[in-house]
Amino acid sequence: MDGTMICVSLCAGNGPDVRAGMEEARKAGADLVEVRADFLHDRNEIRGILEGKPLPVLVTLRSAREGGRFEGTDDELFSFLENAASAGADLVDVEWRRSRSFSRGNSRVVLSFHDPAGTPEDLSDICARMQPLPGDLVKVAVRARGTSDLLRLLALPKPAILVAMGEFGEPLRILYGRYGGAMTFASLREGEETAPGQLSISRLVEEYRVREIDAETRIYGVMGNPVSHSRSPELFNRVFRHLGVNARYVRIPLDDPSLFRKGVNALDLSGVSVTLPHKSALVAALDEFDPAVAEMGAVNTVVVRDGRLRGFNTDAPGAVEAIREAASRRSPRGISVEKALVLGAGGVARAVAWGLLKEGTRVVIANRTLDRAEKLAAELGCDFLPWERRGDDAPKIVVNATRMGMEGTESPFPAERWREEMIVLDAVYTPRWTPFLREAKAAGAETVDGVALFLRQANLQCLRFLGRPIPPELLQGFESA
Ligand code: NAP
């Protein structure tokens, strides 16, 4: 078969549930299933499970030291694997550290190494020492604890199956086929993962279309820390599919901004959305930038051409456009005559404040850490306020550019200070309805949620990435979802 095979890993405790899982996996588009026999209450059920299987089956009895539940002896392990092979298992998993010769019948072997705790320093040596027989597949599955682990894994001579567990490994789970990988593992449903960071089959098939990824597929991603809240993969993968562009968009957690360029090169990225907390720090990593990026000191879009990184900022025009439109629903005066309070002093606050100042709006910055508000205000040439006084003189426009609200509990603005004539923008978009927006709306203010900002800046980003905007029907579908 061409492309990456998707193997759904099943961890049910009894034969009927495993068989039901196999059928469901087949319908969901799996190429094969892994039966995790260490989860079976009665391992003798393996023969019945393999009888009449709807898909090829990999049988695995994972040892406790490699992250599974099997605590038995080597004799028990190999007697079970021989039984599974004679019952028709297409593949059997043999842990390299326990491997010995056994009667494998017609089964192929997946010779595996797992480290659920981390990425061992001597992983290259381990890979070199794993000696597969002809036809065997080598599987290496380790936990990527940070961006540097992911980069080390990308630099390895590529085994047939390379699994990077944990959120830092997600790009590899999706993209490994692009680097020649034979197989990726999926859970049957969200919440039924057999290893940390495993994605569900529906996401691999529908959102990421991993089987169609090939050496020509262009890769884009959102880099920041955290990135789990980002809806950019959902949006851009829909756009690529809709436009018939051979590209995918993934989440790439970046815990150390100094690894940015290495990450871009190692993953062969064509473009990056930069997110918190790196929007300012990564300006220094660019080769070229739009003059606006230099002026405001924040980048959220990087386009890679011939190995050179070119930075843009779409947050600033996206936010100004959204605020201008909301203001025009209330009054024709425009926003140049107004005063705006920008809460926060991070990358988004910087971009929004800069954009509003360019419009002629008077801007005041308030931030939890006073020094950062003072520094940003000095750099942009505007006023600042201590955080405690942010509600004192509430201006017409109020923007939340802090992370407050991402937990869905706190608002950065005092509820009693909202007034009906205010124009309010929240940059937070997961969740969509934050306490900040709910309270502003309850007071009658004109509100713009983070999704509206997200879509505006993503549309401008799409122009940079692909040279064309997001089709309006996709924008509308996303907005109303
Ligand atoms: P950032 O550079 O990390 O800045 C975070 C800001 O939040 C800082 O000003 C920080 O204050 C403040 N903050 C964090 N926790 C706080 C708390 N508990 N109380 C008060 N202030 C707190 O982040 P960013 O890149 O500017 O992003 C800011 C927000 O915008 C995030 O929620 C992000 O998800 C969202 N965002 C939305 C879009 C969109 O399209 N809708 C695009 C990008 C980002 P200190 O300086 O005191 O730490």
Residues whose N, C-alpha, C, O or C-beta is under 5 A from the ligand:
A	BS01	NAP	T275 L276 P277 K279 G344 A345 G346 G347 V348 A349 N367 R368 T369 R372 A401 T402 R403 M404 A427 V428 Y429 G450 L453 F454 Q457
